Amino acid sequence: MAGTSGFSVSGYGPERSTWARLAARDSMARRLDWPLMFSAIALSLLGSLLVWSATRNRTTLNHGDPYYFLFRHLLNTGIGFALMIATIWLGHRTLRGAVPVLYGLSVLLVILVLTPLGATINGAHAWIVIGGGFSLQPSEFVKITIILGMAMMLAARVDAGDQLHPDHRTVAKALGLAVLPMAIVMLMPDLGSVMVMAVIVLGVLLASGASNRWIFGLVGAGVIGAVAIAALGMLDEYQINRFAAFANPELDPAGVGYNTNQARIAIGSGGLTGTGLFKGSQTTGQFVPEQQTDFVFTVAGEELGFVGAGLILLLLGVVLWRACRIARETTELYGTVVAAGIIAWFAFQSFENIGMTLGIMPVAGLPLPFVSYGGTSMFAVWIAVGLLQSIRVQKPLRA
């Protein structure tokens, strides 16, 4: 018989619920995508070493503390990891219901950047200075809300069984949701972030099953818009100079072409195995500007060589591979579209960042996901990992 201790031989006492909860937690742990998790952690930790190497001698940046950026990068990674856990705990379906609030907050933040609260860093008026050496780049959060908002609208009637694909009216509404914050970000101007958002929109539409007419129409509109922006002089001088340096790296090697030339010298000098961590002449000599953020890949190329740079590419490839698998395996369109938006974001931003250090893409001021120093960007990519993990953990079971 069952005693007052609460133990039940039959398993129907209070202990059953305790063991059930433990089993449920264990089941969730088993359903997490561990290759995705470990690859993202490895990228962030490898990034901390690269950031440390790039900044330990830069006294004008590190306030005389060689560990300043190392500790802050690790802190940002820790906060990002906590945000990932919170995202998994809340679940992508819960966040689906909170999209209107999240979208409104993100739009409000990017509007605040255009007020006196905004600050200009590296030519882009895209930041809000919080104080204590911390700043916020709201456009990073806009990437997430565009993905969630468009996925919510495009998948609503499909997941409910009312439609096989989003109709034209639904696609138009979803595009309107994305265009508003993109237009505000363009006013900053932050062309790099707008480019990423445009790729996200295309990825989301492709995954949703929207008509190809929308895809071709948007690509055509993007080309016409780019020509119009250039013709009307809507780009700032530094942005025009970046494109000029990309088209002709020898145009002004000591001026607009300086960054890309020094980046290629750093990567080229690394050879197969690199010069060794903290031993790169370009990095130690501080020849590459913004080496802890936009040009962090040059540290890997110089000090870790082809092997170290290849490891970063491999880890990024694993992240994208696992994200593709999550998108393919989920049975709800909402989860598929969210995962596809994240894939488009990570893939394009990684290609653009690494490409600009190699001289095959124009300089756009985009961080390398998980690797570059930057709090807001680190928080955003880890939230995205949390969304991917939530889609995997909570995916409906197939019949």
N, C-alpha and C positions, 0 to 999 in steps of 0.2 A: 504493500500500500504506500501511497505517497505520504511522506511526513511533513512536518512543519518547515523543514529546511527548504522546501520549494522544489526539490528534485523530483522529476517524474520519469519513471522507468519507461513508460509508454511514449514519452517525448511530447506529450500534450500539455505540459506545465509551462510556467513562465520561462523556463530555460529555452523552450523551443523558439520563442520570439528572439531571444538573445542570440542563439546559434543561427537563426535565420538571418538576422541582421549582419552577423559576421560573414555568413556565406554570401549574402548579397554584396557586401563590400568586396569580398574576394573575387566575386564574379565581375564586378566593375573593374577591378585591377587587372583581371585577365583580359578584359575586352579592350583595354587601352592599347593604343598603337605604340608599342615600346620602341621600335626602330625610329619612328618619327620623334618620339620624346628624346631619345638618346642623341640623335643627330642634331636636334635643336640645341640641346645642352652643350654638346661638344663644340658647335659653332660659337656659342656665346662664350665659352671658356677659352677657346682658341682666340676669339676676338679680344678677350681681356689681355692676353699676352701681347698681341699685336698693338693694341692701344697703349699698353704700358711702354713698349719699346718705342713707339712713335712720340711719346710725350715726356718720358722720364728726364730728358735733357732740355726740354723747352721751358725754361724758368719763367718766361713771360706769360705762359699759359697755366703752368701748374703751381704758381704762387710759391715756388721754392720747394715744393714737396714732390719728389719723384714718384710717389705712390698715389698722388691725388686722383688722376684719371683711372688708375687701376681700381682703387676702392670704389669710385663712383660707378664705374662700369659694372663691377660685381654687384653693387647695390641695385643698380637698374635691372640687372638680370634677376636678382632675387625678388624684386617687386613685380617684374614681369611674370616670373614663375608663379607667384602668389595670385596674380590676376588670372593666369591660366587655370589654376585650381578653382578659383571662384567662378570662372566661366563654365567649367565642367560641372560644378555643383549646381549652378543655376540652370544650365542646359540651354541648348540653342532654341528649343521650343518655347521656353519661358521668355527668352530674349525676343522671340518673334512677337510676343504680345506687347513687349516694351519698346518696339521699334519707333512708334511715333514720338515717345519721350526722348529716346536716344538721338533720333534724327534732329529733333528740335534743339537739343542741347548742343549738338555738333555744329549746326548752322549758326546758333548764337555765338559760339566760341570763335568761328571764323569771321563773323561780323565784328566781334570785339577786336580782332587783329587790326581792322581798318580804322579803329578809333585811337585816341592817344595812348591806350593801354598796349597797343602793338609796338613791336620793336623790330628793327632791321638787323639781320645777321647774314653776313656773306652776300649782301646785295638783295636779299629777299625780305620783304616786310611781312614775315610769316610767323612771327613768334609773339608770345605773351610772356613777359618776364615776371616770374612769381616772387623772386627774392631769394637771398641766400645762395646765389649762384645757380639757381634752377630756373628753367624756362620751359614753356609748353608750345608745341607746334600742333595746333588743332587739326590741320589738314591730314595728319596721320590717323586721327579718329574718324574723319570723314570717310576714309577708304572703307572702314568697317561698316559704318552706317549705310553707305551706298550699297554695299553687298547685302546686308540684312534687309534693307528697305526694298530694294529691287526684287530680291528673292521672295519676300513676303507677298508682294503684289503679283509677281509672275506665277507663283505656285499656288496661290489661294484656291482658285477654281479647279485647277488641275488635280491637286491633292484631294479636293472634295469630290472628285469624280464627275464634275460638270463639264469639263473640257478635256481634250487630249493634249492641246497646246494652247499657250496664251494667245488671245485674239489681238487684233490690231489696237483696239482701244486700250487694253491692259498694257500692252507694250508702250504705247504713247504715254500713259500715266507714269509708268516706271521710269521712262526716260526723263520726264519732267522732274521727277523726284531727284534724279542724279544731276541734272543740268544746273539747278539752283546753287548748290554748294560749289560745283565746279566753276561756275561763273564768278562767284565771290573769291575763290582761291586764285583765279586768273587775274583778278584786280590787284593782288598783293604786290607784284606778280610772282607766282610760284609755278612756272611752266613745267618743271619736272614732276610735281605732284599731279598736275592736270593730265600730263601724259599717262601716268600710272592709272589714274581714275578712268581715262578713256579706254585703256586696255581692259580694265576691270569690267566696264560696261559691256564691251564686246564679248568678253568671256562669259559673263552672266547670260547675255542674250543667246549665245551659242548653246549653252548648257540647258537653257529653258525650252528649247525647241521652237523659238520664235521664227517667223518667216525669214528666209534668206534675203528677202527684199529689204528688210530692216538692216541687216548686216552690211550689204552692199551700199545701201543708202547712207549709212553712218560713216562708212569708210570714205565714200565720195564727199560727204559733207565735211569730214575732217580734213581732207586734202584742200578743199576750197577754203575752209576756215583758216588753215595755216597760211595759205597764200594771201588771204585777205588781211590777216593780222600783220604779216610782214609788210604788205603794201601800204597799210594804213599807219605804220609806225607805232603799233601798240606794244612792241617789245622794248624793254629797256636796253641801254647801250651795252651793258655787260652781257646780256643774253645774245645780242647780235654778234658781239665779239667772240663769244663761245662757238657759235656756228661758223663764223669766219675761220677761227683757229682749227676747227674740225675739218673744214673743206681744204685748208692749206696750212698744215702745221708749221711750215717754215715762214709763214707770213710775218710773224713778230715773235721769234723764239724767246726774247727777253721780256715780252709783254703778254699778249693774249694767249700765245702758244706755250708759255712757260710751264704751266701746270702739266699739260699732257706730255711735253718733251721730257720733263724731269721724271714723270711717272714711268715712261717707257725706259728711260735710262736705268731707273731703280729695278724694274722687273727684269730687264735684259741682263743686268749684272749678276743676277742670282744664280744663273745656270741651273744645273740639275738639282743640287741639294742646298743651295743658298750659301750665304756668307756666315750664317750662324746667328741665332737670336741675340740682339743688342749689338751686332757687329757690322751692320750694313752702313756703308759710308754715306749713301744718300739719306738714309733715315737718321743716322747720328749727326750728320752735318746739317740737318733740317732744310734740305733742298726742296722737298715736296710739300707744298702748302696743304693744309687741311688733311693731314695724313692720318689723323685719328678718326676722321669721319668719312668724308667722301672718297678719299684715296687710301683707305686702310689696306686694300688689296695689294698695294705696292710694297707694304712691309712684308707681307707673306711672300711675294715674288722675289724680293731681294734677299731676305734673311732666311727663308725656308726653301727657296728655290721652286723648281717645277714640282717637286714632290709635295711641298707644303701647300702651294697654290692649287695643285691637283686635289689634295685632300679636302680643301674648302669646296671645290666644285663637286667632289664626290658626295660630301655631306649635304650640300644644297640639292643635289640630284636625288638623294634618298628622301629628303623632305618632300620634294615634288612628287616622287614616285608613290610614297605612302598617301599623300593627299589625293592623288589620282585614284588610287585604290579605294579610298574612303568614298570619293564621289561616285565611283562605279558601283560599289556594293550597297549603298543605301537605297531603300525602296521608295523614298518620298522625294518628290521633285524639289521641295524646299531645301533639304539637306544637300542634294546634288548641286543646286545652283549656288548655295553658300560656299561649298567646297571649291567649285569651279572659279568663283570670284577670287578666292584666296590663292588658288593656283596661278591664275593670270597675274595677280599682284606680285607674288613672290618671283615668278619666272621672269616677268618683264623687268622688275626692279633690279634683280640680280644681274640679268644680262646687260642692262644699261650701265650699272655701276662698274662691273668688271670691264665692259666694252669701252667705257670712256678712259679707263686707265691704260688700255691697250691701243687706244687711238682709233678704234673702229666704230665708236659712237660719240656724239657730241657731249660735252660736259653739261650735266643737268642738275647737279647738286642733290643726288639721291643717295641715301645710305645703303650699305650692303646689309641685307636682313640678318639679324642676330649678331653680326660681327662688328659693324661700325659703332662708335661711341654715340650715344644720344638716348636720353630717357624716353621721350615720347615715342620714338620709332621702336625702341625695345619693348615698351609696354604694348604697342599695337600689334607687333608680330607675335608676341606670346598670347595675347587675347585671341588672335587668329588660330594659333595652335590649340587653344582651349576649345574653340568652336569646332575644329576638325575632330578633336577627341570626343566631344559631346555627340557629334553626328555618328561616330563609330560606336560609342557606348550605348546610345539611345536609339540606334536604328531599329525599325520594326523588324520582327522576325519574319522570314519568308515562310509562306505556307508550305 
